Amino acid sequence: MLDKTEDQDGLSPFHAGEQTVQEKLGVRDIEHWARQVVRDRLPEQHRAFHTALPFLVVAARDGEGRPWATILTGPDGFVSSPDPQSLVINARPVKGDALEKTLAAGSDIGILGIELATRRRNRVNGKLTGAGAERLVFTVDQSFGNCPQYIRERAWQRVDDEPAGVPSRGTELTDRQQAVVSAADMFFIASGYRGDGENPAFGMDASHRGGEPGFVEVEDARRIPFPDYAGNNHFNTIGNIIADTRAGYLFIDFSTGSLLQMTGRASVDWESTEVDRFPGARRLITLEIDAVVELPSAVPLRWQAGADPVRSLRLIEKIHESADVTSFVFEARDGGPLPAFDAGQHLPIELSPPAGTDKIRRTYSLSGAPGGSKYRISVKREPHGKAAAFLHDHLEPGAIIDARNPAGEFVLHETDAPVVLISAGVGVTPMLSMLHALAARGDDWPVLFVHGARDGSHHPFSGEVQEIADNRPNIKTHIAYSRPDPDDRPGQDYDGTGRVDGTLQAKLMPAKEAVIYICGPARFMADVIKGLIHMGGSLENTHTETFGPASVAR
């Protein structure tokens, strides 16, 4: 059955197991794209990348044919690339490693180059064409890049520590090893398939999986499942498992340099009720463990605690809210759940403009209701805003961006007091999220929403705010236009003319004990706060967030 690596257009970059999974899931059209990105050599940038790394993740088989993953490391420059088809690795597995004595000429090898500090990674598969006491010569069959999803940034350093213990072997996980697996936020998988004859799609593969700590479950000492989400549709790892169920896992203790290796038989659960326990998961992969190797302080590298993981988001909707504000609605690229956020928090994003320019990192307030399966940010076009221009002019539905977890301390607090939300311009974005959250509470405490805009064409979310207020009698709104257009209707589109300031706020304030949230340009916020002080209000329950380079003292 597994012999269809020859397509009508020539040799496929995928072997039969990978093709079987692609056909099952209706994504065989990935073939055309893969032919462009799966290469038989290392591009120059990949050569430079691999040769600058402090370690490589390597997948290979032991003398019994069982897959294992390990780390090879050495001093700066321990990896070189004499030509685009090869790597020379001046390192061997450490003493006691499951692959210590099995890396020989002719061995299938999968290599994952991963730079945790920048989240870059590339995969290359091939064979060892030379193996000495301290040197391995690797020849490329396939090389391709990977997306950086679920990789936590970790800076590293070299240490001179000696191993803190002796290697140990077993056939199941000890209680302590189970705790290591349960706490992990990433691990590596070794898998492979070799059919009859020679084909560059055959061989070993090293891949990465990551998530929030606890994403790998421990059912018992020999059985560990984890949820698998949508990816690049190559299905290299799963295709290998379908063709050859043997697989190996590698867990790293980043604080001690210890390695936990295991090998066994993997199975794929495509559609049972167990998969439903993990929102967004497409399947479960479970390893039945046959052997375990633990290597204390095995590598002379240490990593700092990881930052928030990066998730890839897909733009699914782009909405023009006003003359200069556009909303961008994202879902998880892999279909998995997105981290929850509190009303008022922002989303750190990373944009990749055209080649040759640096990545752009910005944070934008989340403007949608908390608790959903999507993120919405709403961005104002600024005259010199590079990120805003890229979003407005180049990002269209289907585009992929990277994002970290929502963050920020300007959030809605639990209270039994009246709440006042005051904003101007694009400062409305976190206030809108707060308004959604207040409406969802379902209580009768007064809420006042005050917003200032130039005119109707520069007033985003007017309909959305009004709909919320119409459905909640306890929510009142006041909209002020500083320069209304002739077409703007007083009493319908807006309630008053002029700027939102302390004088206006003093007239509208429902109670002195109200909890107040203010967001907008610095000058606007200073005027509002000055007015609150004038009327004898307390700043103890006043929370502020400013947009732009200026800041306002709280």
ABEGO torsion letter per residue (X at the ends): XBAAABBAAEBBABBAAAAAAAAAAGAAAAAAAAAAABBABBBAAAAAAAAABABBBBBBBBAAGBBBBBBBBBBBGABBBABAABBBBBBBBBBGBAAAAABBBGBBBBBBBBBAAAGBBBBBBEBBABBBAABBBBBBABBBBBBABGBBBBBBBBBABBBABBBBBBABBBAAAAAAAAABABBBBBBBBBBBEBBAABEBBBBBBBEBBGABBBABAABBBBBBBBBAGAGAAAAAAAABABBBBBBBBAAAGBBBBBBEBBBBBAABAAAAABBGBABBBBBBBABBBBBBGABABBBBBBBBBBBBBBBABBBBABAABBBBBBBBAAGBBBBBBBBGBBBBBBBBBBBGBBBBBBBBBBABBBGBABBBBBBBBBAABAAAAAAAAABBBGBBBBBBBBBEABBBBBBABBBBBBBBEAAAAAAAAAAAAAAAAGBABBBBBBBBBABAAABBGAAAAAAAAAABAABBBBBBBABBBAABBBGAABABBEBBBAAAAAAABABAABBBBBBEBAAAAAAAAAAAAAAGBBAAABBBBBBEABBBBX
